[in-house]
């Protein structure tokens, strides 16, 4: 999902610090990469949400301080993983599918919390 902000004069350095703090305060590892027209923050954690899996998320900020886009993305499960889930459910492995679905729900909750947090921080500018 992505949102665009126009007409605000945002300090990208401070915005990057806010984004990194959001994830670090929740126990994730964070890496920020500068780009010519913004920056990218990659987030990951082994054992995400206690499910023993790693996940990768990213937040990309592109544009100028007065007109920019913030994009939040989560690495999607592969097609092969979804086929495995279907087969596992057929042979009694439904609990693994349930775990994955719970983890996906938590990731969606993380994204909702992120947008609320960013909205509050951008309102300060």
C-alpha positions as CSV (number, residue, x, y, z in Angstrom):
1,X,0.0,0.0,0.0
2,X,1.2,3.5,-0.6
3,X,0.2,7.0,0.3
4,X,1.1,10.4,-1.2
5,X,1.6,13.6,0.7
6,X,1.6,16.9,-1.1
7,X,2.2,20.4,0.3
8,X,4.1,19.4,3.4
9,X,7.7,20.4,4.0
10,X,9.1,17.1,5.4
11,X,12.6,16.5,6.6
12,X,13.5,13.2,5.0
13,X,16.3,12.5,7.5
14,X,13.8,12.9,10.4
15,X,11.2,10.8,8.6
16,X,13.7,8.0,8.1
17,X,14.5,8.1,11.8
18,X,10.8,7.9,12.7
19,X,10.3,4.9,10.4
20,X,13.4,3.1,11.7
21,X,12.3,3.8,15.3
22,X,8.8,2.4,14.7
23,X,10.2,-1.0,13.7
24,X,13.1,-1.1,16.2
25,X,10.7,-0.4,19.0
26,X,8.9,-3.6,18.0
27,X,12.1,-5.7,18.0
28,X,12.8,-5.8,14.3
29,X,16.1,-5.4,12.6
30,X,16.3,-2.4,10.2
31,X,18.5,-1.3,7.3
32,X,18.2,2.1,5.6
33,X,19.5,2.6,2.1
34,X,19.7,6.0,0.5
35,X,18.4,6.5,-3.1
36,X,18.8,9.5,-5.3
37,X,15.2,10.5,-4.9
38,X,14.5,9.2,-1.4
39,X,15.3,6.2,0.7
40,X,14.4,2.6,1.3
41,X,14.1,0.9,4.8
42,X,14.2,-2.8,4.8
43,X,12.9,-4.6,7.9
44,X,13.3,-8.2,8.9
45,X,13.3,-10.6,11.8
46,X,14.1,-14.2,12.2
47,X,11.3,-15.9,14.1
48,X,8.8,-13.2,13.2
49,X,5.8,-13.3,15.5
50,X,7.0,-16.5,17.2
51,X,6.3,-18.6,14.2
52,X,9.9,-19.5,13.4
53,X,9.8,-17.9,10.0
54,X,11.7,-14.9,8.6
55,X,9.9,-12.1,6.8
56,X,11.0,-9.1,4.9
57,X,9.2,-5.9,4.7
58,X,10.1,-2.6,3.2
59,X,9.2,1.1,3.4
60,X,10.1,3.2,0.4
61,X,10.0,7.0,0.5
62,X,10.3,8.6,-2.9
63,X,10.0,12.2,-4.1
64,X,10.7,15.6,-2.8
65,X,10.1,17.0,0.8
66,X,7.0,18.8,-0.4
67,X,5.6,16.0,-2.7
68,X,6.5,12.4,-1.8
69,X,5.1,8.9,-1.7
70,X,5.5,6.4,1.2
71,X,5.1,2.7,0.2
72,X,4.8,-0.1,2.7
73,X,5.3,-3.7,1.3
74,X,5.5,-7.2,2.7
75,X,7.1,-10.0,0.9
76,X,4.4,-12.3,-0.3
77,X,4.3,-16.0,0.2
78,X,5.3,-17.8,-2.9
79,X,2.9,-19.7,-5.1
80,X,4.6,-23.0,-4.1
81,X,4.0,-22.2,-0.4
82,X,0.3,-21.7,-1.1
83,X,0.1,-25.0,-3.0
84,X,1.9,-26.7,-0.1
85,X,-0.6,-25.2,2.3
86,X,-3.5,-26.7,0.3
87,X,-1.9,-30.1,0.2
88,X,-1.0,-29.9,3.9
89,X,-4.6,-29.1,4.8
90,X,-5.8,-32.2,2.9
91,X,-3.5,-34.5,4.8
92,X,-4.0,-33.2,8.3
93,X,-1.5,-30.4,8.3
94,X,-4.1,-27.7,8.8
95,X,-2.4,-26.3,11.9
96,X,0.6,-25.1,9.8
97,X,-1.9,-23.3,7.5
98,X,-3.5,-21.8,10.6
99,X,-0.2,-20.6,11.9
100,X,0.6,-18.9,8.6
101,X,-2.7,-17.2,8.5
102,X,-2.3,-15.9,12.1
103,X,1.2,-14.6,11.1
104,X,-0.4,-12.8,8.1
105,X,-3.0,-11.2,10.3
106,X,-0.2,-9.9,12.6
107,X,1.6,-8.5,9.6
108,X,-1.6,-6.7,8.5
109,X,-2.0,-5.3,12.0
110,X,1.7,-4.1,11.8
111,X,0.9,-2.3,8.6
112,X,-2.2,-0.6,10.1
113,X,-0.2,0.5,13.1
114,X,2.6,1.8,10.8
115,X,0.2,4.0,8.8
116,X,-1.4,5.4,12.1
117,X,2.1,6.1,13.4
118,X,3.3,7.8,10.2
119,X,0.1,9.9,10.0
120,X,0.7,11.1,13.6
121,X,4.4,11.9,12.9
122,X,3.7,13.8,9.6
123,X,1.0,15.8,11.4
124,X,3.8,17.3,13.5
125,X,5.4,19.0,10.4
